[in-house]
Amino acid sequence: MVAWISTDLPNLFIPVHLIHSSQRVVFIMNGITDVNGLVPDNNYMVVYIPETKRALVHRVIDRVNTLGTTLDYGQLPLRAGDTMSTYDGGSATIPENGVIPARAYTKNGAGIRFPLQGAWDANDMWYTPDNYRDRMTHVIMDTFPSVLRLDLQIPTGADQGKFQWKNVTTSIDSLFGALPRGRIETAFIPEVVYAFMVGNDTNLNLRTGVRFTYGEYEIEAPKNPYTVLEVLSGMRPASWLTLPITYYSNQIQSGLLEAYGYEGFKVYPRDTKDREETRAKILAEYADDIRRMRI
């Protein structure tokens, strides 16, 4: 058991009994993670939605998959004979299962979902219904080769990348835009269908592979508005994950309300939270959100 504490948090004390013996804890700029990039037991997780400036705040009680966090899925579910659009303005046929053609990318509205027999949705292993509200699935996807461009539609069909606020939409079908390569991370909102988008801007057909690092967390809601304020103010350590949501669709809103009973706690500027005249109002708002939560 090792705890690594950065110099950014010189006065932070972590009681030994709060650190699971199989987890090493790392303090980084966006909060607390273990060496796999997942949230350790008994720590807070914040899932931030930029478009609404709201955040889900939960405490991770434990990780259901504590014995293993890595899943080698195999190839990307690309089917031989199907066609993909290309960056050159045409189309390309997938030559073999799991092979992405040169210069090809997944079409809008036909992004990748990962089938798994026995899952809630056999066509999408990461989809969960609203009664899964006491769990949260946190996924880091690595693709091989790592040169592959990646994007995420939340929900499927909705491009979320933006440049200069909302002047320009960036998506997998354009070579413009700072899309990640080889790795993408997200948390799944119940009832919302996500789509992974993949692009190959090389001049080679590429045989693909996928590895998931994931945490299926049992979560609980904070019961005290002061705790929420401390977490969102950075006074209490937490792991932060920002979802790439710049278009807040009805499906996202409905998923949050059906599963959790609220759309997240409003994140206020730090000087607003520090002023006595507004602090009481914020705490009352957070208390109202807590009463509506269904976890």
Phi, psi and omega per residue, in radians:
M1 nan 2.205 -3.134
V2 -2.335 2.391 3.011
A3 -2.016 2.195 3.098
W4 -1.831 2.189 -3.125
I5 -2.111 2.159 -3.090
S6 -1.345 2.795 3.103
T7 -1.229 -0.188 3.079
D8 -1.225 -0.349 -3.109
L9 -2.185 1.173 -2.959
P10 -1.187 -0.436 -3.047
N11 -1.838 0.195 -3.069
L12 -1.425 2.241 3.115
F13 -1.992 2.230 3.122
I14 -1.949 1.952 3.087
P15 -1.030 2.384 -3.073
V16 -1.036 -0.605 -3.082
H17 -1.234 -0.194 3.119
L18 -1.560 -0.108 -3.107
I19 -1.839 2.061 3.131
H20 -1.069 2.408 -3.034
S21 -1.106 -0.364 -3.131
S22 -1.684 0.088 -3.060
Q23 -2.104 2.309 2.952
R24 -1.697 2.361 -3.042
V25 -1.819 2.307 -3.115
V26 -2.108 2.321 3.089
F27 -1.784 2.060 -3.130
I28 -2.232 -3.105 -3.007
M29 -1.046 -0.582 -3.098
N30 -1.698 0.293 3.022
G31 2.080 -2.504 -2.993
I32 -1.880 2.242 2.984
T33 -2.441 2.873 2.970
D34 -1.567 -3.045 -3.050
V35 -1.187 -0.250 3.089
N36 -1.621 -0.005 -3.114
G37 1.498 0.207 -3.117
L38 -1.807 2.907 -3.082
V39 -1.514 2.180 3.106
P40 -1.196 2.775 3.093
D41 -0.988 2.616 3.033
N42 1.109 0.561 3.057
N43 -2.239 2.758 -3.127
Y44 -1.503 2.521 3.074
M45 -2.160 2.281 3.094
V46 -1.974 2.208 3.056
V47 -1.969 1.919 -2.986
Y48 -1.730 2.385 3.113
I49 -1.988 1.842 -3.033
P50 -1.033 -0.687 -3.037
E51 -1.075 -0.646 -3.116
T52 -1.748 -0.157 -3.054
K53 0.955 0.715 3.072
R54 -2.154 2.774 -3.081
A55 -2.467 2.399 2.961
L56 -1.406 2.341 3.117
V57 -2.171 2.080 3.140
H58 -2.376 2.685 2.958
R59 -1.737 2.265 3.087
V60 -1.404 1.947 3.124
I61 -1.282 -0.904 3.068
D62 -2.812 3.013 3.131
R63 -1.883 2.139 -3.104
V64 -1.060 -0.713 -3.113
N65 -1.629 0.901 -3.048
T66 -1.168 -0.416 -3.123
L67 -1.394 -0.297 -3.139
G68 -2.849 2.401 -3.089
T69 -2.084 -0.058 -3.074
T70 -1.941 2.288 3.125
L71 -2.204 1.952 3.046
D72 -1.460 1.770 -3.011
Y73 -1.298 -0.605 -3.057
G74 2.009 -2.495 -3.124
Q75 -1.374 2.755 2.904
L76 -1.032 2.464 -3.119
P77 -1.311 1.157 3.069
L78 -1.796 2.203 -2.988
R79 -1.764 2.247 3.129
A80 -0.966 2.352 3.129
G81 1.699 -0.368 3.063
D82 -1.265 2.790 3.134
T83 -1.931 2.645 3.080
M84 -2.243 2.642 3.034
S85 -1.277 2.790 3.134
T86 -2.189 2.752 3.124
Y87 -1.212 -0.199 3.131
D88 -1.630 0.078 3.062
G89 1.644 0.074 3.138
G90 -2.008 -2.546 3.097
S91 -2.461 2.814 3.131
A92 -2.437 2.532 3.127
T93 -1.626 2.342 3.102
I94 -1.194 2.072 -3.020
P95 -1.336 -0.579 3.133
E96 -2.525 2.747 3.049
N97 -0.961 2.293 3.066
G98 1.420 0.080 -3.136
V99 -1.888 2.198 3.093
I100 -1.693 2.178 -3.087
P101 -1.130 2.780 3.068
A102 -1.010 2.374 3.029
R103 1.158 0.308 -3.044
A104 -1.810 2.748 3.086
Y105 -2.591 2.796 3.140
T106 -1.269 2.435 -3.090
K107 -1.294 2.615 3.064
N108 -1.067 2.312 -3.110
G109 1.484 -0.103 3.134
A110 -2.265 0.722 3.137
G111 -1.212 3.049 -3.021
I112 -1.530 2.269 2.931
R113 -2.121 2.663 -2.967
F114 -1.888 1.879 -3.110
P115 -1.168 2.549 3.037
L116 -2.770 2.018 3.110
Q117 -1.109 2.336 3.124
G118 1.694 -0.229 3.096
A119 -1.299 2.952 3.103
W120 -0.898 -0.768 3.057
D121 -2.134 1.992 -3.070
A122 -1.079 -0.330 3.123
N123 -1.599 -0.122 -3.052
D124 -2.657 1.747 -3.034
M125 -1.172 -0.331 -3.084
W126 -1.721 -0.090 3.112
Y127 -1.285 2.425 3.061
T128 -2.363 2.592 3.111
P129 -1.439 3.048 -3.053
D130 -1.200 -0.383 3.124
N131 -1.385 0.120 3.050
Y132 -1.618 0.452 -2.957
R133 -1.182 -0.364 3.135
D134 -1.557 0.211 3.074
R135 -2.246 2.668 2.958
M136 -2.402 2.338 -3.141
T137 -1.802 2.123 -3.124
H138 -1.969 2.130 -2.990
V139 -2.249 2.328 2.956
I140 -2.000 2.066 -3.124
M141 -1.843 2.173 3.020
D142 -1.898 2.287 3.096
T143 -1.938 2.628 3.129
F144 -2.212 2.278 -0.011
P145 -1.241 2.755 -3.030
S146 -1.309 -0.043 3.111
V147 -1.294 -0.236 -3.098
L148 -1.102 2.336 3.051
R149 -1.371 2.483 -3.078
L150 -2.261 2.615 3.052
D151 -2.629 2.921 -3.099
L152 -2.397 2.218 3.043
Q153 -1.786 2.172 3.118
I154 -2.273 1.802 -0.122
P155 -1.381 -3.130 3.136
T156 -0.964 2.359 -3.105
G157 1.661 -0.200 -3.096
A158 -1.850 1.878 3.052
D159 -1.300 2.275 -3.032
Q160 -1.913 -0.166 -3.108
G161 -1.305 2.385 -3.136
K162 -2.388 2.650 3.070
F163 -2.266 2.414 -3.044
Q164 0.913 1.117 -3.070
W165 1.117 -1.704 3.125
K166 -2.292 0.364 -3.131
N167 -1.172 -0.674 -3.063
V168 -2.271 2.275 3.041
T169 -1.564 2.262 3.081
T170 -1.882 2.343 -3.091
S171 -2.656 3.070 -3.029
I172 -1.137 -0.376 -3.078
D173 -1.437 -0.043 3.135
S174 -2.109 2.453 3.093
L175 -1.360 -0.168 3.043
F176 -1.483 2.452 3.081
G177 2.127 2.498 -3.081
A178 -1.539 1.182 3.110
L179 -1.405 2.562 3.109
P180 -1.227 2.736 3.053
R181 -2.110 2.251 2.977
G182 1.432 -0.345 -3.123
R183 -2.617 2.404 3.053
I184 -2.559 2.578 -3.015
E185 -2.278 2.492 3.116
T186 -2.776 2.955 2.932
A187 -2.153 2.554 -2.995
F188 -1.762 2.203 3.047
I189 -1.510 2.224 3.111
P190 -0.959 2.555 3.099
E191 1.311 -0.103 -3.121
V192 -1.779 2.250 -3.129
V193 -1.599 2.028 3.117
Y194 -1.637 2.737 3.033
A195 -2.370 2.232 3.060
F196 -1.543 2.301 -3.123
M197 -1.945 2.384 -3.060
V198 -2.293 2.413 3.106
G199 -2.339 2.495 3.113
N200 -2.087 1.769 -3.112
D201 -1.664 0.247 3.041
T202 -1.539 3.048 3.110
N203 -1.743 0.425 -3.128
L204 -2.165 2.512 2.896
N205 -1.210 2.358 -3.054
L206 -2.130 2.206 3.022
R207 -1.389 2.269 -2.939
T208 -1.875 2.834 3.011
G209 -2.590 2.699 -3.108
V210 -2.352 2.360 3.022
R211 -2.243 2.302 3.084
F212 -1.875 2.315 2.876
T213 -1.893 2.134 -2.984
Y214 -2.494 2.682 2.987
G215 -2.188 2.157 3.001
E216 -1.732 1.685 -2.982
Y217 -1.578 2.379 2.852
E218 -1.481 2.204 -3.012
I219 -2.135 2.772 2.990
E220 -2.385 2.692 -3.125
A221 -1.483 2.580 3.022
P222 -1.162 2.507 -3.110
K223 -1.783 -0.154 -3.044
N224 -2.140 2.161 -3.141
P225 -1.070 -0.492 3.092
Y226 -1.112 -0.641 3.103
T227 -1.087 -0.775 3.120
V228 -1.056 -0.802 -3.135
L229 -1.067 -0.734 3.136
E230 -1.139 -0.711 3.135
V231 -1.139 -0.845 -3.076
L232 -1.301 -0.284 3.068
S233 -1.553 -0.122 -3.092
G234 1.432 0.136 3.129
M235 -1.398 -0.431 3.111
R236 -2.035 2.233 -3.082
P237 -1.039 2.456 3.110
A238 -2.742 2.755 3.026
S239 -1.599 2.224 -3.109
W240 -1.882 2.326 3.045
L241 -2.321 2.137 3.126
T242 -1.691 2.141 3.069
L243 -1.403 2.444 -3.137
P244 -1.359 1.217 -3.100
I245 -2.037 1.864 3.045
T246 -1.958 -0.157 3.034
Y247 -2.169 1.957 -3.035
Y248 -1.654 1.683 -3.033
S249 -1.450 2.902 3.072
N250 -1.076 -0.571 -3.137
Q251 -1.156 -0.689 3.097
I252 -1.148 -0.839 -3.136
Q253 -1.034 -0.802 -3.132
S254 -1.112 -0.726 3.125
G255 -1.058 -0.757 3.135
L256 -1.138 -0.792 -3.098
L257 -1.195 -0.715 -3.131
E258 -1.187 -0.691 -3.082
A259 -1.440 -0.868 -2.953
Y260 -1.898 -0.258 3.113
G261 1.480 -0.045 3.121
Y262 -2.681 2.925 -3.089
E263 -1.770 0.162 -3.124
G264 1.949 2.810 3.089
F265 -1.472 2.367 3.109
K266 -1.125 2.312 3.102
V267 -1.698 2.048 -3.080
Y268 -1.775 2.698 3.029
P269 -1.019 2.576 -3.034
R270 -1.041 -0.693 -3.112
D271 -1.167 -0.503 3.077
T272 -1.174 -0.746 -3.137
K273 -1.179 -0.508 -3.074
D274 -1.432 -0.279 -3.137
R275 -1.413 2.284 -3.033
E276 -1.062 -0.643 -3.055
E277 -1.236 -0.419 3.132
T278 -1.779 -0.329 -3.103
R279 -1.067 -0.769 -3.133
A280 -1.109 -0.678 3.122
K281 -1.121 -0.737 3.137
I282 -1.130 -0.753 3.128
L283 -1.090 -0.677 3.112
A284 -1.152 -0.680 3.098
E285 -1.117 -0.779 3.123
Y286 -1.113 -0.680 3.118
A287 -1.088 -0.667 3.100
D288 -1.154 -0.723 3.082
D289 -1.061 -0.735 -3.125
I290 -1.093 -0.672 3.130
R291 -1.130 -0.516 -3.126
R292 -1.476 -0.269 -3.053
M293 -1.150 2.509 -3.044
R294 -1.849 0.174 -3.119
I295 -1.553 nan nan
